[in-house]
């Protein structure tokens, strides 16, 4: 089998049609069909079921597809990496990020990047959860991912800053004159929840945090996006939890931001399957230079009040280590 055959197969699946795939690939339909049949002969069975209108994956095709997609994307990434060896002066950089980071923090980073590297095209892929982001990187969707430290350790992981969760209330809220609030003080309040809420120990973060504080949050509204939840909270529908960078940097100009006591923070990383070079390395350097220094490394669930933390558990002075390669998972 060849890379071209896998590229043809992936395109047919994406287009759900031999005709549309042939147009997208700029080849004739007989030539495309010939390559798919050769691929099927190579793997030992049918990958696609031809239907009167379109195509459908066979069980063998479903098993083969993620590996073919990874091969095609890895080849594209290899071409970009090869071109990037001469520096971040041209080409394309694919960046994946959580939606909240993309909305709240990356616009400034991208603006700085465009000033420094105007000839490098940026393609942004947004994901709702850290799990979806990490899975996308494993599939080879992007050159770099920006989000919390991945559980799977995909290759190279570089901490560059921290994310703080804050509470959002309207200007006429009874806590509007304060800067901090404890979670038990909000036990009687309705909450705006978001499908992008992180998961901690198998629970959504707010359920976990409120449970530790002795109550269950009363949900008033479920939203799909964090930015929507912030706007709902600003309008007085309820309290919402959101990353500070999306509230202060994007959609929170007409609301009050409260810091929970103790604070909720976790480290953010930029990671990739292979060590960043050229444009990717330059983007990592820009992230580390732009983001506020890392103060409290660790996931949200590690955040406890200073009085409750034993002396040996106090975090050391913030240091941003260099890119550290870790063992990539076996394929």
Secondary structure, DSSP 8 states (H G I E B T S, - for coil): --HHHHHHHHHHHHHTSHHHHHHHHTS-HHHHHHHHHHHHHHHTS--EEE-SSSEEE-HHHHHHHHHHHHHHHHHHHHHHHHHHTT-SSSSEEEEEEEHHHHHHTHHHHHHHHHHH-TTSEEEEEEESSHHHHHHHHHTT--SEEEEE--SS--SEEEEEEEEEEEEEE-TTSTTTT-SEE-GGGGTTSEEEEETT--EETTEEHHHHHHHHTTS--EEEEEESSHHHHHHHHHTTS-EEEEEHHHIIIII-TTSEEEEESS-EEEEEEEEESS---HHHHHHHHHHHHHS----S-S-GGG---TTTS-GGGS---------EE------
